[in-house]
Amino acid sequence: MSAEPFSNEGKKRIDSEPAPLVFAVLVCGNEVVTGIARDELSQLIPLTSAASSTIKVAAHQGRQLRISGPKGQLPLISRGSFPARILA
């Protein structure tokens, strides 16, 4: 499992960019890399909150990725979905 922190400044920058252009690339140790769009990120953390927020990525051996934050959890994501998830 890996935790990815987002600072207040980072969240402001993400929130101010045009939606189609914003993605967060998440790395879970040396296990896997994936990307999520800003709308998915906003389902996990409050982008307008001044406090920093953390997203957790769980990549158990041979299983899909589980990504969660203080606001909720995304549907499971395939391990092999990067970079197609953000280039589509």
N, C-alpha and C positions, 0 to 999 in steps of 0.2 A: 504494500500500500504506500502511496505517496501523497503528500499534501502540498498543494500549490497556493501560496498566499497572494492576494491581490490587495495592494495598498490603496488608500483613498485617492492618491494622485493617479494611479494606474486605472482605477475604475472610472474616474472623471474623463480620462483620455479615451477609454473604450466607449463611454456613453456619448461623447461628443462627435465621434466619427460616424460617417454615413453607414447605416446598417449592413449593406451588402459587402462592405469591404473589411469588416471586423471579424477576426477569428482568434481564438485562444488555442495555442498548441500546448497540450499537456503531456508531460513525460512521467511515466511511472518507473522510477529506478532505471535499471538497464533492461527492463522487461518489454515495454511497448510505448509507442507514441501515438497520440490521436489528436484531432482538432475538433473544436466545437464553435458554432456560430454565436454571435452576440445574443441572439434571442434565446439560445439554449443557456448561455452563461447567465442571463438575467433570470432564468428559472431556478438557478442555484444560489446566486448571491444578490444582495440588494446593491445595484450599481450606483444608486444615488446616496447611499449611506456614507457618512464621513469615516466610519470605522473600517479597518481592514477586514477582509473576509478570506476564508480558506475553503478551497475545494479539495475533496479527497478522491483519489483515483485508486480503485482496487483492481488488480490484474492477477487473479489467482491462476495458477498454471492450467493452461488448456481451456480456460473459461472466457466468456465475454467480459468487457470492461464495465465496471460499476462506478459511476461518477455521481458524487453527491456534494451538497453544500448546505448551509443553514436554512435555505428556503425549500429544499427538496432534493429529488433524485431524478436523473434522466433515465429513459429506457435503456436497457443494456445495449452496448455498442460492440460491434465485431472487432476483434484484435487486428484484423487486416484491413480496416477501413481507411487508414491514413496512407496517402494524402488525398485519396479520391473523395473523402467526406467534405473537404474544403475546396476542392478544385471543380466539383460538379456544378 
